[in-house]
Amino acid sequence: MLTEEQITDKIEVVGEHRIVQIRKANVIKRDGVEISREYNRHTVVPGEDASSESAEVQAIVAAMHTDAVVADYEASIREDSEI
């Protein structure tokens, strides 16, 4: 019997703007033995809506993306667009 599951196997906070990077693994098993694993990554940047993320990711985003971090990130985006 084949089964497939998606697990969040890594959550990292990276860079000066505390971008939250999430790695998910799609695992396929045959009779309970893993036969395939594929990884996908996505990020949550300061100010981005994280409501569709897991409770664990939401908690990390809430702790990392303070008002000051969001303001600093948005200011850096504006600066980059003016160059």
mmCIF file of the N, C-alpha and C atoms, coordinates in Angstrom:
data_MODEL
# 
_entry.id   MODEL 
# 
loop_
_atom_site.group_PDB 
_atom_site.id 
_atom_site.type_symbol 
_atom_site.label_atom_id 
_atom_site.label_alt_id 
_atom_site.label_comp_id 
_atom_site.label_asym_id 
_atom_site.label_entity_id 
_atom_site.label_seq_id 
_atom_site.pdbx_PDB_ins_code 
_atom_site.Cartn_x 
_atom_site.Cartn_y 
_atom_site.Cartn_z 
_atom_site.occupancy 
_atom_site.B_iso_or_equiv 
_atom_site.pdbx_formal_charge 
_atom_site.auth_seq_id 
_atom_site.auth_comp_id 
_atom_site.auth_asym_id 
_atom_site.auth_atom_id 
_atom_site.pdbx_PDB_model_num 
ATOM 1   N N  . MET A 1 1  ? 0.840  -1.173 0.000  1.00 0.00 ? 1  MET A N  1 
ATOM 2   C CA . MET A 1 1  ? 0.000  0.000  0.000  1.00 0.00 ? 1  MET A CA 1 
ATOM 3   C C  . MET A 1 1  ? 0.895  1.251  0.000  1.00 0.00 ? 1  MET A C  1 
ATOM 4   N N  . LEU A 1 2  ? 0.582  2.207  -0.849 1.00 0.00 ? 2  LEU A N  1 
ATOM 5   C CA . LEU A 1 2  ? 1.302  3.471  -0.909 1.00 0.00 ? 2  LEU A CA 1 
ATOM 6   C C  . LEU A 1 2  ? 0.612  4.515  -0.047 1.00 0.00 ? 2  LEU A C  1 
ATOM 7   N N  . THR A 1 3  ? 1.421  5.248  0.696  1.00 0.00 ? 3  THR A N  1 
ATOM 8   C CA . THR A 1 3  ? 0.900  6.374  1.470  1.00 0.00 ? 3  THR A CA 1 
ATOM 9   C C  . THR A 1 3  ? 1.781  7.587  1.194  1.00 0.00 ? 3  THR A C  1 
ATOM 10  N N  . GLU A 1 4  ? 1.196  8.744  1.338  1.00 0.00 ? 4  GLU A N  1 
ATOM 11  C CA . GLU A 1 4  ? 1.937  9.986  1.139  1.00 0.00 ? 4  GLU A CA 1 
ATOM 12  C C  . GLU A 1 4  ? 1.604  10.931 2.279  1.00 0.00 ? 4  GLU A C  1 
ATOM 13  N N  . GLU A 1 5  ? 2.637  11.599 2.789  1.00 0.00 ? 5  GLU A N  1 
ATOM 14  C CA . GLU A 1 5  ? 2.405  12.589 3.833  1.00 0.00 ? 5  GLU A CA 1 
ATOM 15  C C  . GLU A 1 5  ? 3.340  13.768 3.608  1.00 0.00 ? 5  GLU A C  1 
ATOM 16  N N  . GLN A 1 6  ? 2.902  14.905 4.099  1.00 0.00 ? 6  GLN A N  1 
ATOM 17  C CA . GLN A 1 6  ? 3.730  16.106 4.028  1.00 0.00 ? 6  GLN A CA 1 
ATOM 18  C C  . GLN A 1 6  ? 4.050  16.525 5.451  1.00 0.00 ? 6  GLN A C  1 
ATOM 19  N N  . ILE A 1 7  ? 5.355  16.671 5.736  1.00 0.00 ? 7  ILE A N  1 
ATOM 20  C CA . ILE A 1 7  ? 5.766  17.062 7.073  1.00 0.00 ? 7  ILE A CA 1 
ATOM 21  C C  . ILE A 1 7  ? 6.641  18.314 6.988  1.00 0.00 ? 7  ILE A C  1 
ATOM 22  N N  . THR A 1 8  ? 6.489  19.176 7.967  1.00 0.00 ? 8  THR A N  1 
ATOM 23  C CA . THR A 1 8  ? 7.384  20.322 8.088  1.00 0.00 ? 8  THR A CA 1 
ATOM 24  C C  . THR A 1 8  ? 8.577  19.824 8.879  1.00 0.00 ? 8  THR A C  1 
ATOM 25  N N  . ASP A 1 9  ? 9.730  19.743 8.219  1.00 0.00 ? 9  ASP A N  1 
ATOM 26  C CA . ASP A 1 9  ? 10.887 19.161 8.895  1.00 0.00 ? 9  ASP A CA 1 
ATOM 27  C C  . ASP A 1 9  ? 11.967 20.170 9.252  1.00 0.00 ? 9  ASP A C  1 
ATOM 28  N N  . LYS A 1 10 ? 11.802 21.428 8.821  1.00 0.00 ? 10 LYS A N  1 
ATOM 29  C CA . LYS A 1 10 ? 12.793 22.433 9.197  1.00 0.00 ? 10 LYS A CA 1 
ATOM 30  C C  . LYS A 1 10 ? 12.160 23.813 9.154  1.00 0.00 ? 10 LYS A C  1 
ATOM 31  N N  . ILE A 1 11 ? 12.393 24.576 10.208 1.00 0.00 ? 11 ILE A N  1 
ATOM 32  C CA . ILE A 1 11 ? 11.962 25.978 10.260 1.00 0.00 ? 11 ILE A CA 1 
ATOM 33  C C  . ILE A 1 11 ? 13.193 26.771 10.695 1.00 0.00 ? 11 ILE A C  1 
ATOM 34  N N  . GLU A 1 12 ? 13.576 27.736 9.869  1.00 0.00 ? 12 GLU A N  1 
ATOM 35  C CA . GLU A 1 12 ? 14.763 28.532 10.160 1.00 0.00 ? 12 GLU A CA 1 
ATOM 36  C C  . GLU A 1 12 ? 14.426 30.012 10.113 1.00 0.00 ? 12 GLU A C  1 
ATOM 37  N N  . VAL A 1 13 ? 15.111 30.784 10.916 1.00 0.00 ? 13 VAL A N  1 
ATOM 38  C CA . VAL A 1 13 ? 15.020 32.236 10.860 1.00 0.00 ? 13 VAL A CA 1 
ATOM 39  C C  . VAL A 1 13 ? 16.352 32.707 10.297 1.00 0.00 ? 13 VAL A C  1 
ATOM 40  N N  . VAL A 1 14 ? 16.300 33.388 9.140  1.00 0.00 ? 14 VAL A N  1 
ATOM 41  C CA . VAL A 1 14 ? 17.533 33.746 8.448  1.00 0.00 ? 14 VAL A CA 1 
ATOM 42  C C  . VAL A 1 14 ? 17.604 35.241 8.143  1.00 0.00 ? 14 VAL A C  1 
ATOM 43  N N  . GLY A 1 15 ? 18.813 35.758 8.111  1.00 0.00 ? 15 GLY A N  1 
ATOM 44  C CA . GLY A 1 15 ? 19.061 37.117 7.672  1.00 0.00 ? 15 GLY A CA 1 
ATOM 45  C C  . GLY A 1 15 ? 18.734 38.174 8.700  1.00 0.00 ? 15 GLY A C  1 
ATOM 46  N N  . GLU A 1 16 ? 19.187 39.384 8.378  1.00 0.00 ? 16 GLU A N  1 
ATOM 47  C CA . GLU A 1 16 ? 19.002 40.500 9.303  1.00 0.00 ? 16 GLU A CA 1 
ATOM 48  C C  . GLU A 1 16 ? 17.542 40.875 9.508  1.00 0.00 ? 16 GLU A C  1 
ATOM 49  N N  . HIS A 1 17 ? 16.677 40.501 8.571  1.00 0.00 ? 17 HIS A N  1 
ATOM 50  C CA . HIS A 1 17 ? 15.252 40.846 8.683  1.00 0.00 ? 17 HIS A CA 1 
ATOM 51  C C  . HIS A 1 17 ? 14.412 39.711 9.249  1.00 0.00 ? 17 HIS A C  1 
ATOM 52  N N  . ARG A 1 18 ? 15.085 38.691 9.752  1.00 0.00 ? 18 ARG A N  1 
ATOM 53  C CA . ARG A 1 18 ? 14.408 37.560 10.408 1.00 0.00 ? 18 ARG A CA 1 
ATOM 54  C C  . ARG A 1 18 ? 13.370 36.890 9.514  1.00 0.00 ? 18 ARG A C  1 
ATOM 55  N N  . ILE A 1 19 ? 13.753 36.618 8.282  1.00 0.00 ? 19 ILE A N  1 
ATOM 56  C CA . ILE A 1 19 ? 12.861 35.914 7.358  1.00 0.00 ? 19 ILE A CA 1 
ATOM 57  C C  . ILE A 1 19 ? 12.722 34.472 7.834  1.00 0.00 ? 19 ILE A C  1 
ATOM 58  N N  . VAL A 1 20 ? 11.491 33.992 7.915  1.00 0.00 ? 20 VAL A N  1 
ATOM 59  C CA . VAL A 1 20 ? 11.233 32.631 8.366  1.00 0.00 ? 20 VAL A CA 1 
ATOM 60  C C  . VAL A 1 20 ? 11.155 31.738 7.127  1.00 0.00 ? 20 VAL A C  1 
ATOM 61  N N  . GLN A 1 21 ? 12.028 30.744 7.106  1.00 0.00 ? 21 GLN A N  1 
ATOM 62  C CA . GLN A 1 21 ? 12.096 29.810 5.978  1.00 0.00 ? 21 GLN A CA 1 
ATOM 63  C C  . GLN A 1 21 ? 11.572 28.453 6.444  1.00 0.00 ? 21 GLN A C  1 
ATOM 64  N N  . ILE A 1 22 ? 10.644 27.897 5.685  1.00 0.00 ? 22 ILE A N  1 
ATOM 65  C CA . ILE A 1 22 ? 10.006 26.642 6.055  1.00 0.00 ? 22 ILE A CA 1 
ATOM 66  C C  . ILE A 1 22 ? 10.331 25.599 4.993  1.00 0.00 ? 22 ILE A C  1 
ATOM 67  N N  . ARG A 1 23 ? 10.823 24.444 5.440  1.00 0.00 ? 23 ARG A N  1 
ATOM 68  C CA . ARG A 1 23 ? 11.054 23.338 4.510  1.00 0.00 ? 23 ARG A CA 1 
ATOM 69  C C  . ARG A 1 23 ? 10.067 22.235 4.829  1.00 0.00 ? 23 ARG A C  1 
ATOM 70  N N  . LYS A 1 24 ? 9.367  21.795 3.789  1.00 0.00 ? 24 LYS A N  1 
ATOM 71  C CA . LYS A 1 24 ? 8.420  20.693 3.933  1.00 0.00 ? 24 LYS A CA 1 
ATOM 72  C C  . LYS A 1 24 ? 8.908  19.519 3.100  1.00 0.00 ? 24 LYS A C  1 
ATOM 73  N N  . ALA A 1 25 ? 8.705  18.333 3.638  1.00 0.00 ? 25 ALA A N  1 
ATOM 74  C CA . ALA A 1 25 ? 9.087  17.116 2.937  1.00 0.00 ? 25 ALA A CA 1 
ATOM 75  C C  . ALA A 1 25 ? 7.821  16.363 2.549  1.00 0.00 ? 25 ALA A C  1 
ATOM 76  N N  . ASN A 1 26 ? 7.744  15.989 1.295  1.00 0.00 ? 26 ASN A N  1 
ATOM 77  C CA . ASN A 1 26 ? 6.683  15.096 0.817  1.00 0.00 ? 26 ASN A CA 1 
ATOM 78  C C  . ASN A 1 26 ? 7.272  13.689 0.843  1.00 0.00 ? 26 ASN A C  1 
ATOM 79  N N  . VAL A 1 27 ? 6.705  12.835 1.684  1.00 0.00 ? 27 VAL A N  1 
ATOM 80  C CA . VAL A 1 27 ? 7.252  11.498 1.897  1.00 0.00 ? 27 VAL A CA 1 
ATOM 81  C C  . VAL A 1 27 ? 6.263  10.467 1.356  1.00 0.00 ? 27 VAL A C  1 
ATOM 82  N N  . ILE A 1 28 ? 6.779  9.588  0.516  1.00 0.00 ? 28 ILE A N  1 
ATOM 83  C CA . ILE A 1 28 ? 5.964  8.497  -0.020 1.00 0.00 ? 28 ILE A CA 1 
ATOM 84  C C  . ILE A 1 28 ? 6.511  7.193  0.563  1.00 0.00 ? 28 ILE A C  1 
ATOM 85  N N  . LYS A 1 29 ? 5.585  6.388  1.089  1.00 0.00 ? 29 LYS A N  1 
ATOM 86  C CA . LYS A 1 29 ? 5.963  5.105  1.685  1.00 0.00 ? 29 LYS A CA 1 
ATOM 87  C C  . LYS A 1 29 ? 5.196  3.974  1.023  1.00 0.00 ? 29 LYS A C  1 
ATOM 88  N N  . ARG A 1 30 ? 5.875  2.856  0.892  1.00 0.00 ? 30 ARG A N  1 
ATOM 89  C CA . ARG A 1 30 ? 5.229  1.626  0.419  1.00 0.00 ? 30 ARG A CA 1 
ATOM 90  C C  . ARG A 1 30 ? 5.295  0.626  1.571  1.00 0.00 ? 30 ARG A C  1 
ATOM 91  N N  . ASP A 1 31 ? 4.150  0.215  2.024  1.00 0.00 ? 31 ASP A N  1 
ATOM 92  C CA . ASP A 1 31 ? 4.058  -0.721 3.146  1.00 0.00 ? 31 ASP A CA 1 
ATOM 93  C C  . ASP A 1 31 ? 4.867  -0.235 4.350  1.00 0.00 ? 31 ASP A C  1 
ATOM 94  N N  . GLY A 1 32 ? 4.784  1.070  4.615  1.00 0.00 ? 32 GLY A N  1 
ATOM 95  C CA . GLY A 1 32 ? 5.447  1.648  5.772  1.00 0.00 ? 32 GLY A CA 1 
ATOM 96  C C  . GLY A 1 32 ? 6.921  1.959  5.592  1.00 0.00 ? 32 GLY A C  1 
ATOM 97  N N  . VAL A 1 33 ? 7.490  1.632  4.419  1.00 0.00 ? 33 VAL A N  1 
ATOM 98  C CA . VAL A 1 33 ? 8.905  1.896  4.167  1.00 0.00 ? 33 VAL A CA 1 
ATOM 99  C C  . VAL A 1 33 ? 9.022  3.077  3.208  1.00 0.00 ? 33 VAL A C  1 
ATOM 100 N N  . GLU A 1 34 ? 9.793  4.081  3.615  1.00 0.00 ? 34 GLU A N  1 
ATOM 101 C CA . GLU A 1 34 ? 9.959  5.273  2.777  1.00 0.00 ? 34 GLU A CA 1 
ATOM 102 C C  . GLU A 1 34 ? 10.662 4.905  1.464  1.00 0.00 ? 34 GLU A C  1 
ATOM 103 N N  . ILE A 1 35 ? 10.038 5.317  0.352  1.00 0.00 ? 35 ILE A N  1 
ATOM 104 C CA . ILE A 1 35 ? 10.641 5.066  -0.954 1.00 0.00 ? 35 ILE A CA 1 
ATOM 105 C C  . ILE A 1 35 ? 10.980 6.355  -1.698 1.00 0.00 ? 35 ILE A C  1 
ATOM 106 N N  . SER A 1 36 ? 10.451 7.474  -1.201 1.00 0.00 ? 36 SER A N  1 
ATOM 107 C CA . SER A 1 36 ? 10.719 8.749  -1.871 1.00 0.00 ? 36 SER A CA 1 
ATOM 108 C C  . SER A 1 36 ? 10.530 9.895  -0.895 1.00 0.00 ? 36 SER A C  1 
ATOM 109 N N  . ARG A 1 37 ? 11.378 10.915 -1.060 1.00 0.00 ? 37 ARG A N  1 
ATOM 110 C CA . ARG A 1 37 ? 11.258 12.129 -0.247 1.00 0.00 ? 37 ARG A CA 1 
ATOM 111 C C  . ARG A 1 37 ? 11.649 13.300 -1.140 1.00 0.00 ? 37 ARG A C  1 
ATOM 112 N N  . GLU A 1 38 ? 10.784 14.294 -1.192 1.00 0.00 ? 38 GLU A N  1 
ATOM 113 C CA . GLU A 1 38 ? 11.030 15.497 -1.985 1.00 0.00 ? 38 GLU A CA 1 
ATOM 114 C C  . GLU A 1 38 ? 10.809 16.706 -1.095 1.00 0.00 ? 38 GLU A C  1 
ATOM 115 N N  . TYR A 1 39 ? 11.687 17.708 -1.228 1.00 0.00 ? 39 TYR A N  1 
ATOM 116 C CA . TYR A 1 39 ? 11.619 18.893 -0.384 1.00 0.00 ? 39 TYR A CA 1 
ATOM 117 C C  . TYR A 1 39 ? 11.111 20.103 -1.147 1.00 0.00 ? 39 TYR A C  1 
ATOM 118 N N  . ASN A 1 40 ? 10.362 20.932 -0.447 1.00 0.00 ? 40 ASN A N  1 
ATOM 119 C CA . ASN A 1 40 ? 9.908  22.221 -0.961 1.00 0.00 ? 40 ASN A CA 1 
ATOM 120 C C  . ASN A 1 40 ? 10.153 23.246 0.135  1.00 0.00 ? 40 ASN A C  1 
ATOM 121 N N  . ARG A 1 41 ? 10.543 24.453 -0.286 1.00 0.00 ? 41 ARG A N  1 
ATOM 122 C CA . ARG A 1 41 ? 10.779 25.528 0.677  1.00 0.00 ? 41 ARG A CA 1 
ATOM 123 C C  . ARG A 1 41 ? 9.934  26.742 0.306  1.00 0.00 ? 41 ARG A C  1 
ATOM 124 N N  . HIS A 1 42 ? 9.562  27.479 1.323  1.00 0.00 ? 42 HIS A N  1 
ATOM 125 C CA . HIS A 1 42 ? 8.946  28.777 1.108  1.00 0.00 ? 42 HIS A CA 1 
ATOM 126 C C  . HIS A 1 42 ? 9.289  29.659 2.304  1.00 0.00 ? 42 HIS A C  1 
ATOM 127 N N  . THR A 1 43 ? 9.064  30.946 2.153  1.00 0.00 ? 43 THR A N  1 
ATOM 128 C CA . THR A 1 43 ? 9.432  31.878 3.204  1.00 0.00 ? 43 THR A CA 1 
ATOM 129 C C  . THR A 1 43 ? 8.237  32.719 3.625  1.00 0.00 ? 43 THR A C  1 
ATOM 130 N N  . VAL A 1 44 ? 8.355  33.269 4.814  1.00 0.00 ? 44 VAL A N  1 
ATOM 131 C CA . VAL A 1 44 ? 7.417  34.274 5.314  1.00 0.00 ? 44 VAL A CA 1 
ATOM 132 C C  . VAL A 1 44 ? 8.277  35.476 5.688  1.00 0.00 ? 44 VAL A C  1 
ATOM 133 N N  . VAL A 1 45 ? 8.071  36.580 4.973  1.00 0.00 ? 45 VAL A N  1 
ATOM 134 C CA . VAL A 1 45 ? 8.840  37.793 5.235  1.00 0.00 ? 45 VAL A CA 1 
ATOM 135 C C  . VAL A 1 45 ? 8.077  38.676 6.218  1.00 0.00 ? 45 VAL A C  1 
ATOM 136 N N  . PRO A 1 46 ? 8.786  39.578 6.898  1.00 0.00 ? 46 PRO A N  1 
ATOM 137 C CA . PRO A 1 46 ? 8.112  40.460 7.852  1.00 0.00 ? 46 PRO A CA 1 
ATOM 138 C C  . PRO A 1 46 ? 6.945  41.217 7.211  1.00 0.00 ? 46 PRO A C  1 
ATOM 139 N N  . GLY A 1 47 ? 5.810  41.185 7.876  1.00 0.00 ? 47 GLY A N  1 
ATOM 140 C CA . GLY A 1 47 ? 4.608  41.860 7.389  1.00 0.00 ? 47 GLY A CA 1 
ATOM 141 C C  . GLY A 1 47 ? 3.709  40.978 6.546  1.00 0.00 ? 47 GLY A C  1 
ATOM 142 N N  . GLU A 1 48 ? 4.185  39.808 6.161  1.00 0.00 ? 48 GLU A N  1 
ATOM 143 C CA . GLU A 1 48 ? 3.386  38.893 5.335  1.00 0.00 ? 48 GLU A CA 1 
ATOM 144 C C  . GLU A 1 48 ? 2.398  38.121 6.213  1.00 0.00 ? 48 GLU A C  1 
ATOM 145 N N  . ASP A 1 49 ? 1.224  37.835 5.674  1.00 0.00 ? 49 ASP A N  1 
ATOM 146 C CA . ASP A 1 49 ? 0.193  37.082 6.382  1.00 0.00 ? 49 ASP A CA 1 
ATOM 147 C C  . ASP A 1 49 ? 0.641  35.628 6.534  1.00 0.00 ? 49 ASP A C  1 
ATOM 148 N N  . ALA A 1 50 ? 0.693  35.144 7.748  1.00 0.00 ? 50 ALA A N  1 
ATOM 149 C CA . ALA A 1 50 ? 1.113  33.766 8.016  1.00 0.00 ? 50 ALA A CA 1 
ATOM 150 C C  . ALA A 1 50 ? -0.048 32.909 8.520  1.00 0.00 ? 50 ALA A C  1 
ATOM 151 N N  . SER A 1 51 ? -1.271 33.383 8.339  1.00 0.00 ? 51 SER A N  1 
ATOM 152 C CA . SER A 1 51 ? -2.433 32.676 8.900  1.00 0.00 ? 51 SER A CA 1 
ATOM 153 C C  . SER A 1 51 ? -2.656 31.293 8.299  1.00 0.00 ? 51 SER A C  1 
ATOM 154 N N  . SER A 1 52 ? -2.114 31.025 7.118  1.00 0.00 ? 52 SER A N  1 
ATOM 155 C CA . SER A 1 52 ? -2.293 29.700 6.508  1.00 0.00 ? 52 SER A CA 1 
ATOM 156 C C  . SER A 1 52 ? -1.197 28.717 6.928  1.00 0.00 ? 52 SER A C  1 
ATOM 157 N N  . GLU A 1 53 ? -0.248 29.187 7.737  1.00 0.00 ? 53 GLU A N  1 
ATOM 158 C CA . GLU A 1 53 ? 0.840  28.334 8.200  1.00 0.00 ? 53 GLU A CA 1 
ATOM 159 C C  . GLU A 1 53 ? 0.412  27.545 9.434  1.00 0.00 ? 53 GLU A C  1 
ATOM 160 N N  . SER A 1 54 ? 1.212  26.554 9.793  1.00 0.00 ? 54 SER A N  1 
ATOM 161 C CA . SER A 1 54 ? 0.936  25.763 10.995 1.00 0.00 ? 54 SER A CA 1 
ATOM 162 C C  . SER A 1 54 ? 1.033  26.648 12.235 1.00 0.00 ? 54 SER A C  1 
ATOM 163 N N  . ALA A 1 55 ? 0.472  26.173 13.330 1.00 0.00 ? 55 ALA A N  1 
ATOM 164 C CA . ALA A 1 55 ? 0.516  26.926 14.582 1.00 0.00 ? 55 ALA A CA 1 
ATOM 165 C C  . ALA A 1 55 ? 1.962  27.173 15.014 1.00 0.00 ? 55 ALA A C  1 
ATOM 166 N N  . GLU A 1 56 ? 2.831  26.214 14.791 1.00 0.00 ? 56 GLU A N  1 
ATOM 167 C CA . GLU A 1 56 ? 4.237  26.352 15.161 1.00 0.00 ? 56 GLU A CA 1 
ATOM 168 C C  . GLU A 1 56 ? 4.905  27.489 14.372 1.00 0.00 ? 56 GLU A C  1 
ATOM 169 N N  . VAL A 1 57 ? 4.668  27.518 13.072 1.00 0.00 ? 57 VAL A N  1 
ATOM 170 C CA . VAL A 1 57 ? 5.236  28.578 12.238 1.00 0.00 ? 57 VAL A CA 1 
ATOM 171 C C  . VAL A 1 57 ? 4.633  29.922 12.625 1.00 0.00 ? 57 VAL A C  1 
ATOM 172 N N  . GLN A 1 58 ? 3.336  29.969 12.848 1.00 0.00 ? 58 GLN A N  1 
ATOM 173 C CA . GLN A 1 58 ? 2.691  31.220 13.257 1.00 0.00 ? 58 GLN A CA 1 
ATOM 174 C C  . GLN A 1 58 ? 3.302  31.767 14.546 1.00 0.00 ? 58 GLN A C  1 
ATOM 175 N N  . ALA A 1 59 ? 3.594  30.896 15.491 1.00 0.00 ? 59 ALA A N  1 
ATOM 176 C CA . ALA A 1 59 ? 4.187  31.329 16.754 1.00 0.00 ? 59 ALA A CA 1 
ATOM 177 C C  . ALA A 1 59 ? 5.587  31.902 16.530 1.00 0.00 ? 59 ALA A C  1 
ATOM 178 N N  . ILE A 1 60 ? 6.361  31.276 15.669 1.00 0.00 ? 60 ILE A N  1 
ATOM 179 C CA . ILE A 1 60 ? 7.711  31.768 15.368 1.00 0.00 ? 60 ILE A CA 1 
ATOM 180 C C  . ILE A 1 60 ? 7.634  33.109 14.656 1.00 0.00 ? 60 ILE A C  1 
ATOM 181 N N  . VAL A 1 61 ? 6.727  33.223 13.690 1.00 0.00 ? 61 VAL A N  1 
ATOM 182 C CA . VAL A 1 61 ? 6.549  34.483 12.967 1.00 0.00 ? 61 VAL A CA 1 
ATOM 183 C C  . VAL A 1 61 ? 6.140  35.587 13.942 1.00 0.00 ? 61 VAL A C  1 
ATOM 184 N N  . ALA A 1 62 ? 5.221  35.302 14.828 1.00 0.00 ? 62 ALA A N  1 
ATOM 185 C CA . ALA A 1 62 ? 4.764  36.308 15.795 1.00 0.00 ? 62 ALA A CA 1 
ATOM 186 C C  . ALA A 1 62 ? 5.903  36.773 16.697 1.00 0.00 ? 62 ALA A C  1 
ATOM 187 N N  . ALA A 1 63 ? 6.764  35.846 17.084 1.00 0.00 ? 63 ALA A N  1 
ATOM 188 C CA . ALA A 1 63 ? 7.883  36.203 17.956 1.00 0.00 ? 63 ALA A CA 1 
ATOM 189 C C  . ALA A 1 63 ? 8.970  36.976 17.214 1.00 0.00 ? 63 ALA A C  1 
ATOM 190 N N  . MET A 1 64 ? 9.212  36.633 15.970 1.00 0.00 ? 64 MET A N  1 
ATOM 191 C CA . MET A 1 64 ? 10.312 37.226 15.207 1.00 0.00 ? 64 MET A CA 1 
ATOM 192 C C  . MET A 1 64 ? 9.942  38.525 14.503 1.00 0.00 ? 64 MET A C  1 
ATOM 193 N N  . HIS A 1 65 ? 8.713  38.601 14.002 1.00 0.00 ? 65 HIS A N  1 
ATOM 194 C CA . HIS A 1 65 ? 8.309  39.748 13.192 1.00 0.00 ? 65 HIS A CA 1 
ATOM 195 C C  . HIS A 1 65 ? 7.618  40.800 14.052 1.00 0.00 ? 65 HIS A C  1 
ATOM 196 N N  . THR A 1 66 ? 8.410  41.408 14.907 1.00 0.00 ? 66 THR A N  1 
ATOM 197 C CA . THR A 1 66 ? 7.899  42.495 15.752 1.00 0.00 ? 66 THR A CA 1 
ATOM 198 C C  . THR A 1 66 ? 7.591  43.707 14.873 1.00 0.00 ? 66 THR A C  1 
ATOM 199 N N  . ASP A 1 67 ? 6.900  44.680 15.437 1.00 0.00 ? 67 ASP A N  1 
ATOM 200 C CA . ASP A 1 67 ? 6.595  45.900 14.680 1.00 0.00 ? 67 ASP A CA 1 
ATOM 201 C C  . ASP A 1 67 ? 7.874  46.563 14.179 1.00 0.00 ? 67 ASP A C  1 
ATOM 202 N N  . ALA A 1 68 ? 8.915  46.573 15.011 1.00 0.00 ? 68 ALA A N  1 
ATOM 203 C CA . ALA A 1 68 ? 10.183 47.200 14.617 1.00 0.00 ? 68 ALA A CA 1 
ATOM 204 C C  . ALA A 1 68 ? 10.837 46.453 13.448 1.00 0.00 ? 68 ALA A C  1 
ATOM 205 N N  . VAL A 1 69 ? 10.791 45.126 13.479 1.00 0.00 ? 69 VAL A N  1 
ATOM 206 C CA . VAL A 1 69 ? 11.376 44.322 12.397 1.00 0.00 ? 69 VAL A CA 1 
ATOM 207 C C  . VAL A 1 69 ? 10.603 44.559 11.103 1.00 0.00 ? 69 VAL A C  1 
ATOM 208 N N  . VAL A 1 70 ? 9.278  44.587 11.180 1.00 0.00 ? 70 VAL A N  1 
ATOM 209 C CA . VAL A 1 70 ? 8.447  44.828 9.992  1.00 0.00 ? 70 VAL A CA 1 
ATOM 210 C C  . VAL A 1 70 ? 8.755  46.207 9.415  1.00 0.00 ? 70 VAL A C  1 
ATOM 211 N N  . ALA A 1 71 ? 8.834  47.217 10.262 1.00 0.00 ? 71 ALA A N  1 
ATOM 212 C CA . ALA A 1 71 ? 9.121  48.576 9.793  1.00 0.00 ? 71 ALA A CA 1 
ATOM 213 C C  . ALA A 1 71 ? 10.492 48.653 9.141  1.00 0.00 ? 71 ALA A C  1 
ATOM 214 N N  . ASP A 1 72 ? 11.485 48.004 9.734  1.00 0.00 ? 72 ASP A N  1 
ATOM 215 C CA . ASP A 1 72 ? 12.838 48.000 9.168  1.00 0.00 ? 72 ASP A CA 1 
ATOM 216 C C  . ASP A 1 72 ? 12.863 47.279 7.818  1.00 0.00 ? 72 ASP A C  1 
ATOM 217 N N  . TYR A 1 73 ? 12.170 46.155 7.738  1.00 0.00 ? 73 TYR A N  1 
ATOM 218 C CA . TYR A 1 73 ? 12.118 45.403 6.481  1.00 0.00 ? 73 TYR A CA 1 
ATOM 219 C C  . TYR A 1 73 ? 11.441 46.232 5.388  1.00 0.00 ? 73 TYR A C  1 
ATOM 220 N N  . GLU A 1 74 ? 10.309 46.846 5.707  1.00 0.00 ? 74 GLU A N  1 
ATOM 221 C CA . GLU A 1 74 ? 9.597  47.656 4.707  1.00 0.00 ? 74 GLU A CA 1 
ATOM 222 C C  . GLU A 1 74 ? 10.436 48.850 4.267  1.00 0.00 ? 74 GLU A C  1 
ATOM 223 N N  . ALA A 1 75 ? 11.178 49.460 5.195  1.00 0.00 ? 75 ALA A N  1 
ATOM 224 C CA . ALA A 1 75 ? 12.069 50.561 4.841  1.00 0.00 ? 75 ALA A CA 1 
ATOM 225 C C  . ALA A 1 75 ? 13.173 50.085 3.899  1.00 0.00 ? 75 ALA A C  1 
ATOM 226 N N  . SER A 1 76 ? 13.703 48.896 4.132  1.00 0.00 ? 76 SER A N  1 
ATOM 227 C CA . SER A 1 76 ? 14.762 48.375 3.258  1.00 0.00 ? 76 SER A CA 1 
ATOM 228 C C  . SER A 1 76 ? 14.234 48.077 1.868  1.00 0.00 ? 76 SER A C  1 
ATOM 229 N N  . ILE A 1 77 ? 12.994 47.643 1.771  1.00 0.00 ? 77 ILE A N  1 
ATOM 230 C CA . ILE A 1 77 ? 12.379 47.393 0.450  1.00 0.00 ? 77 ILE A CA 1 
ATOM 231 C C  . ILE A 1 77 ? 12.217 48.713 -0.288 1.00 0.00 ? 77 ILE A C  1 
ATOM 232 N N  . ARG A 1 78 ? 11.759 49.738 0.408  1.00 0.00 ? 78 ARG A N  1 
ATOM 233 C CA . ARG A 1 78 ? 11.613 51.059 -0.231 1.00 0.00 ? 78 ARG A CA 1 
ATOM 234 C C  . ARG A 1 78 ? 12.968 51.586 -0.709 1.00 0.00 ? 78 ARG A C  1 
ATOM 235 N N  . GLU A 1 79 ? 14.004 51.437 0.122  1.00 0.00 ? 79 GLU A N  1 
ATOM 236 C CA . GLU A 1 79 ? 15.343 51.885 -0.243 1.00 0.00 ? 79 GLU A CA 1 
ATOM 237 C C  . GLU A 1 79 ? 15.838 51.162 -1.489 1.00 0.00 ? 79 GLU A C  1 
ATOM 238 N N  . ASP A 1 80 ? 15.622 49.843 -1.539 1.00 0.00 ? 80 ASP A N  1 
ATOM 239 C CA . ASP A 1 80 ? 16.057 49.050 -2.690 1.00 0.00 ? 80 ASP A CA 1 
ATOM 240 C C  . ASP A 1 80 ? 15.336 49.475 -3.960 1.00 0.00 ? 80 ASP A C  1 
ATOM 241 N N  . SER A 1 81 ? 14.062 49.844 -3.838 1.00 0.00 ? 81 SER A N  1 
ATOM 242 C CA . SER A 1 81 ? 13.295 50.225 -5.038 1.00 0.00 ? 81 SER A CA 1 
ATOM 243 C C  . SER A 1 81 ? 13.668 51.607 -5.536 1.00 0.00 ? 81 SER A C  1 
ATOM 244 N N  . GLU A 1 82 ? 14.283 52.424 -4.672 1.00 0.00 ? 82 GLU A N  1 
ATOM 245 C CA . GLU A 1 82 ? 14.699 53.769 -5.073 1.00 0.00 ? 82 GLU A CA 1 
ATOM 246 C C  . GLU A 1 82 ? 16.050 53.786 -5.763 1.00 0.00 ? 82 GLU A C  1 
ATOM 247 N N  . ILE A 1 83 ? 16.771 52.708 -5.680 1.00 0.00 ? 83 ILE A N  1 
ATOM 248 C CA . ILE A 1 83 ? 18.115 52.649 -6.282 1.00 0.00 ? 83 ILE A CA 1 
ATOM 249 C C  . ILE A 1 83 ? 18.026 52.499 -7.776 1.00 0.00 ? 83 ILE A C  1 
# 
